[in-house]
Amino acid sequence: MDLGLSGRKAVVCAASRGLGRACAEQLAAEGAEVVLVARTAGPLERAAGEIGAATGATVRWAVADVSTDAGIEAVLRACPEPDILVNNAGGPPPGDFRHWDRETWYRALDANMLSAILLMRATVDGMIARGFGRVVNITSSAVRSPLPILGLSNGARAGLTGFVAGLAREVAPHGVTINNLLPGPFETDRLASNFEARAEREGKSPGQVREEALSKSPARRFGRPAELGAMCAFLCSPQAGYVNGQNIVLDGGAHSGLV
Ligand code: NAP
């Protein structure tokens, strides 16, 4: 299927590795011009070079921390009028809410809720004026199945999800869609560090924790980032124009609720 993304301008946040990078790879493979964003220049430059070489697409990069106003300005300088915005940032740490003060909560809200809202604020009116736009927010399966240890993530991402539910309907008549991708466990650096943290807490080896998690997965495996990237590219296509305001779980069937 030709996803009709050739020449579309895309900005992908938190994209030097992991899920963001996988989204950038698939968008570039479909012919979009992509700007990769992350906080560290070296890995960004490498990722942009590799994706450009593999796809032949124009791939640029911008150093920015999307949890700050300066970072959001840098993203917009690098790509002032995106047709496609993929919102993403590093996830907050797990822990016990008794240890989290106001500053800890603000950091989680800035990274995993407000960064996406402020980037949408800066870009959706342009998308509306041009009659086409796609926003994809990477959130978490914890939005559907909250885990007690991920309270910061549960809270911040639920806030973003509620906000998007309203805005998606407001922009719908103008060719603009906003959807959220809710990953379960995917093979990324973040998953490996989560397993290491859990292993230390529970006095187990990271390998043991990994095996336990695998045994709970109906698919008996973790997600491949390219699978999430492909879903992202499809949601950004004209073919997905009637999919809006949705929370799409990618977890190999682990979430067993009907909705
Ligand atoms: P990852 O492999 O650790 O990659 C994170 C990427 O984000 C890196 O490129 C990092 O580069 C960049 N980044 C982090 N904070 C940033 C910020 N404030 N501004 C700009 N760039 C930033 O993580 P991942 O596994 O792809 O996860 C991506 C998101 O999905 C996270 O929010 C995570 O919690 C969520 N998620 C992941 C899974 C999973 O199993 N992997 C499951 C559910 C939810 P720099 O460090 O250089 O900035």
Boltz pocket constraint, residues with backbone or C-beta under 6 A from the ligand:
constraints:
  - pocket:
      binder: B
      contacts: [[A, 13], [A, 14], [A, 15], [A, 16], [A, 17], [A, 18], [A, 19], [A, 20], [A, 37], [A, 38], [A, 39], [A, 40], [A, 41], [A, 43], [A, 64], [A, 65], [A, 66], [A, 67], [A, 88], [A, 89], [A, 90], [A, 91], [A, 92], [A, 111], [A, 138], [A, 139], [A, 140], [A, 141], [A, 182], [A, 183], [A, 184], [A, 185], [A, 186], [A, 187], [A, 188], [A, 189], [A, 190], [A, 191]]
      max_distance: 6.0
